[in-house]
């Protein structure tokens, strides 16, 4: 699916790059990346039938998706290195939330929250519920950590849009 999406992006950029001012093209590329990332992460929580089982190779599927997205966005190196690639680190944190041992989930959440101060607790809870071994205590521990973790607020991150 990711390959189809990026192929469509490629077609759009090919159609519009000749009539778009280069600075608008940069904005369009970043907006495409943000929209793709936000929808990708939102789908993890909103897809009710998904269960991630430890021991299954789901991290490799995430990696394949990210590499497919990067293969497209790397064609725009200034945008990619400075703004796009760092935002996609949210996928890495998400995979860590899904595959970490239960006792490590709070630490992963705290690291995620430090990098993305506006990370939404409801989304984290939804992601944790997709784990095959989730239980209420895992979410309670994350909520306690959220209440006691101070993070510096800054400009909105991409996670402000992931609900």
C-alpha positions in Angstrom: 0.0 0.0 0.0 2.8 2.4 0.9 4.4 1.9 -2.5 1.1 2.7 -4.3 0.8 5.9 -2.2 4.3 7.1 -3.0 3.8 6.2 -6.7 0.7 8.5 -6.7 2.7 11.2 -5.0 5.4 10.8 -7.7 2.7 11.2 -10.4 1.3 14.4 -8.7 4.7 16.0 -8.3 5.5 15.2 -12.0 2.3 16.8 -13.1 2.7 20.0 -10.9 6.4 20.6 -10.6 6.6 22.5 -13.9 4.0 25.0 -12.8 4.8 25.2 -9.1 7.3 27.7 -7.7 10.2 25.7 -6.1 9.4 27.1 -2.6 5.7 25.9 -3.0 7.0 22.5 -4.1 9.0 22.3 -0.9 5.9 23.1 1.1 3.8 20.6 -0.9 6.4 17.8 -0.2 6.4 18.5 3.5 2.6 18.6 3.6 2.4 15.3 1.7 4.8 13.7 4.3 2.9 15.1 7.2 -0.4 13.9 5.9 0.9 10.5 5.1 2.6 10.1 8.5 -0.4 11.4 10.5 -2.8 9.0 8.6 -0.3 6.1 9.0 -0.1 6.5 12.7 -3.8 7.2 13.2 -4.7 4.0 11.4 -2.8 1.9 14.0 -5.2 3.0 16.7 -8.4 3.2 14.6 -8.1 -0.2 13.0 -10.0 -2.2 15.6 -9.1 -5.6 14.2 -5.3 -5.1 14.6 -3.4 -7.1 17.2 0.4 -7.0 17.3 1.9 -10.2 18.6 5.3 -10.3 20.1 7.5 -12.7 18.3 5.9 -11.9 14.9 7.9 -9.9 12.4 5.6 -6.8 12.5 8.6 -4.4 13.1 9.9 -5.4 9.7 6.6 -4.4 8.0 6.9 -0.9 9.7 10.5 -0.7 8.5 9.4 -1.6 4.9 6.7 1.0 4.9 9.1 3.7 6.2 11.7 2.8 3.6 9.1 2.9 0.8 8.1 6.4 2.0 11.7 7.5 2.3 12.5 6.3 -1.2 10.1 8.9 -2.4 10.9 11.8 0.0 14.7 11.3 -0.5 14.3 12.8 -3.9 13.9 16.1 -2.1 17.1 16.0 0.0 16.8 19.4 1.7 13.3 18.7 2.9 14.0 15.1 3.7 17.1 15.6 5.9 16.0 18.7 7.7 12.3 18.2 8.3 10.8 15.0 7.0 13.1 12.3 8.3 13.1 13.6 11.9 9.3 13.6 12.0 9.2 10.0 10.9 11.1 9.0 14.0 7.6 8.9 15.6 7.1 5.5 13.8 10.2 4.2 15.5 8.8 5.2 18.9 5.5 3.6 17.9 7.1 0.3 17.1 9.0 0.5 20.4 5.6 1.0 22.2 4.3 -2.1 20.5 7.3 -4.4 20.9 8.8 -3.3 24.3 8.6 -5.6 27.2 5.6 -4.6 29.5 8.0 -3.2 32.1 9.7 -1.0 29.5 6.6 0.6 28.1 6.6 3.6 30.5 10.2 4.4 29.6 9.4 4.3 25.9 6.4 6.5 26.5 8.6 9.0 28.5 11.2 9.1 25.7 8.5 9.5 23.0 6.9 12.4 25.1 10.2 14.1 25.5 10.7 14.3 21.7 7.0 14.9 20.9 5.7 17.0 23.8 2.1 17.1 22.3 1.8 13.3 22.1 -1.8 12.5 22.8 -2.4 10.1 25.7 -5.6 8.7 24.1 -3.7 7.7 21.0 -1.0 6.0 23.1 -3.7 4.1 25.0 -5.2 3.0 21.7 -1.9 1.8 20.4 -1.2 -0.1 23.6 -4.5 -1.8 23.2 -3.4 -3.3 19.9 -0.7 -5.3 21.7 -1.7 -9.0 22.2 -0.5 -8.8 25.9 -2.0 -5.4 26.8 -3.7 -5.0 30.2 -5.1 -2.1 32.1 -2.0 -1.8 34.4 0.1 -1.0 31.4 -2.1 2.0 30.6 -2.4 3.0 34.2 1.4 3.1 34.5 1.6 5.3 31.3 -1.0 7.7 32.7 0.9 8.0 35.9 4.1 8.7 34.0 2.3 11.3 31.9 1.0 13.0 35.0 4.5 13.2 36.6 6.6 13.9 33.5 7.3 17.5 32.7 8.1 18.3 29.1 9.0 21.6 27.6 6.3 22.8 25.3 7.4 24.1 22.0 6.0 24.4 18.5 3.4 21.8 17.6 4.9 18.5 16.4 3.4 16.1 13.9 2.0 14.1 16.9 -0.4 17.0 17.7 -2.4 15.9 14.7 -2.4 12.1 15.5 -5.5 11.3 17.5 
